[in-house]
Amino acid sequence: MHYIKVAELAFHYEKQPVLTNISFELNPGDFVMLTGENGAAKTTLLRNVLGLLKPTTGQVSLSPKNRFGEKLTLGYVPQQVASFNVGFPSTVLELVNSGRYQRGKWFRKLNKDDKEQVRLALESVGMWDMRYKKIGELSGGQKQRISIARVFATDPDLFVLDEPTTGMDTKSREEFYKLLKHNSEVHGKGILMVSHDHEELRNYCNKHIELIRQEGLPWRCFSMDSCKELSKPHFSSL
C-alpha cells in the first residue's frame, strides 16, 4: 500500500509553471528526504501533497487507512510554527504531554508508554533538560523544537516535515534522525522530510527525491530508490 502517491503532478502559480512531471510514492516504512536548491518549490510540493494547494494537473492521494486498516494519522511540521506569547501558562512538558491526549486519553493519566514517547520526543530535539521551563521563557528556535516534539509525541502514521532541524546542533540532529529511522524501520512509519543536510541524512533515510531543473524550465522530480547511491553525481533527463 501507499501512504502517499503522486502521479504526473504539475503546479502553476496563476499561469507561471512552478512544478512539472512530479511522480513518487511513499510506503509504510519509508524514510524519504526531499532536497533541492533554495527556491526549488519544496514547500510548494509538500503543500500539494497535504491538500493545502491544488495541483494544476496530475493527482495526489493520501491513504485513508494505515497499514493496520485504521484511520491514517498525519503529523505535519511546517517551516515556521506559530509562536507562543510570553504569557503562555504551560510548561514545555505539559505542552508536549498534550500531544498524547489526542489519542483518546483525555480522561485518564498518561501511562508509562505515553511518558516514554514524550521523553523520546523531547530528547530528539534536545529539549528534555528544559521540560519544566515555561513556554513564554523560550527563544523562537526553542519554541520551534517543542512544537516538533509535540507532533512527534502524537505518534502519527505519517510524518511530513519541512526542514525541522533548522537551528539544531549536530548532536541534536543526529538524535532526531536516529529516532525517525527507528520509527520507520521498526514501527513502519512513513516519513517525508525536506532537508538541506542531505549528506548527514543519507545515513538514515532509504529514499531520496530531488527537485532539479534546467535554465528557464519548471522544477522537475528526480527520485532514487536507494540512498546508498547518493555519493554519485546525478542529473535530470531534461
N, C-alpha and C positions, 0 to 999 in steps of 0.2 A: 504493500500500500504506500501511497504518497501523502505526506503531511502537506507539502506544497508542490504544485505542478504549474509551471509557467510555459506557455506554448506560443511562440512567434509573437511575443509582446512588442508593441510599438507604442510610444507615448509622445504627444506633442503638447507644448505649451502654446495655446492658440494654434497658429499654423507652423510654429517652429519645431521641427523634429528634434527630440532630445535622446530618445532611446529607440532602437530598432533591432529586430531579429534576436530577441531575448528568449531563450528556452533553457529550462533546467528543472530538475526535480530534487526534492529533499525528502528523504525517507526517515522513519524512526531509526535512531542510532547514528544519523549523520551529523557531523560537526563541520559545517561549511563556512569558509571565510570568503567574504566578498571584498575585493580590492579594486583600486583604480586611482588614477591621479586626482588631485584636487579638482573639483568641478566635474567629476565623471558621472554625476547623477546617481550615485549610490543610494542616497537617501530617497530620491525620487523613485527608484526601483523598489525600495522597501515599502514606501507608501502605496505603491501599486499592489504589491503583494498583500498588504494588510487591508486593502479596500478603501484606503483614505483618498486615493486618486483612482480614476477610472482609465484603463488603457484605451488608447485611440483605436488600436486593433489588437487582435490576439486574445488570449484567455489566461486568467489566473484562477486557480482553485485551491482552497484550503479544505482539507478533510474535515467533515463534521465530527468524526469519531477518532479516538486514539487507537492504539494497537490492541487494546483490550475491549474495544467495542463501546466504550463510554464516551461521553461528550468531550471533545478535544478542548484542552485549556491552553491558553496562549499568554506568554509574558513578553511584553514589549518595553524596551528601554530606548527612548529617543535620545538624540544628541544632547538636547537641553531639557532637563527635567525641571518642572516648575519648582521655584524656590519656596521656602517657608519663612515667615516673618519672625522677627526676634522674639515675639511674644508667644510663639507656638509652645504649648504647655508640655508636650510629650518628651520623653527621653528617647534616645536612639533605640534602645532595646524595646521599648513599648511600641514604637512605630513599626519596627521590623517584626515583632511578635504579631502585630495585626495582620500581617500577610498570611499567617496560618489560620486566622479566623474565617477567611474566605472559603475554607474547605470544610464548612459546616461545624465549626467549633465555638460558635458564639456563646453557648450556654454551658460550657464546661471549661475547666482549666486545661492549659496546654500540657500534653503528656511528655514523656521522655523523648520520644521521637521528634515531636514538634520542636522542643527546645534544642535538640541536636541540629535540626535543619536550620534553625535561626543562628546558632553558633557558627555553623559552617558558612552560612551566607555572609555574616559579618566578618568572619576571618578572611573570606575570599576577597573582600575589598579593603582589608586592612583596618577595620573599624571596631574590632572586638574590644580592644582596650578602652574605647571611648563609649561603650554601651550605656553608661549611666549619665552621659552628658545630655543637656537639654538641646533640642534641635536648634533653637534660636541662637545658641552659642557657637554653632559650627560655621566654618567657611563655606563658600559656594561649592568648592570641589568636594568637601566632606559631605555636604547635603546630597550631591550627585551620587556619591558612593552608597549612602544608606538607602537612597531611592532604588538603586540597583539591587542592594541586599534584600529589600522588601519584596521586589519582584521575584528574586531567587527563592525567597522563603515560601512563596506561594506554590512552589514545586510544579510548574506548568509542564505540559507535554511538549510544547514547542516554544523555544526562546527566539525572539527576533531582537537583536542587539545592535545599536548604531553607535559604533566607537565607544563602547562602555568603559574602556580602560584609560581614557584621556585623563591625565593628571595622576595616575598611579605610578608608584616607583616600580623598579624591576621585580623586586620580590613579590609585591602585591599582584602584579600582572601574572607572574608565574603561578602563584597560588590560585588565582582566578581561572586561568587556563586549565590547570590540573583538575579543578572541580568540575568545569564544563566537560572536559574529556571523560572524567569518571561518569558523569551523568549520561553522556551519550553512549559510551561503551557498555556500562554496567546496567543502566536503567532505561536505555532505549529512548532517551530524549532526542528531539530534533533541534538543532541549533543553526541559525543563520546569523552570522556576525560580520558587520562591517569593521574593517581594521586597516590601519596603516602599518601595523607591526607584523607584516607577513613573514618576515624571517624568523621571528620568535614563534609565531603562531603555527608555522608549518609543522612543528614537532607535536602538535596536539590535535589538529583538525585532520579530517580524512578526505576533504574535497575543497577545491578552490574554484571560485568564479571571479573572473577578471573582466572589468569593463574597459574596453580599448576602442580606439578609433583612428582613422586617418584624417588628415587635414580637411576640414570643411564638411565632414560627414558626422552623423549622429554616433553616440556611443553604442557599441555592439557588445554582445556577450561572448566570452570565450571561456568555456568551462573545462575542468580537468577532473578525472576520476580519482587520482591519487596525488597526495601532497608529496610523495617520495620523489616526484619528478620536478619539483619546483626549483631545483638548482640549475636547471637547463633554461636557456632563453626561449621565450615563446612569442609568436607574433600572430596577428589575426590573419584570416584568409581573404581580407578585403582586396 
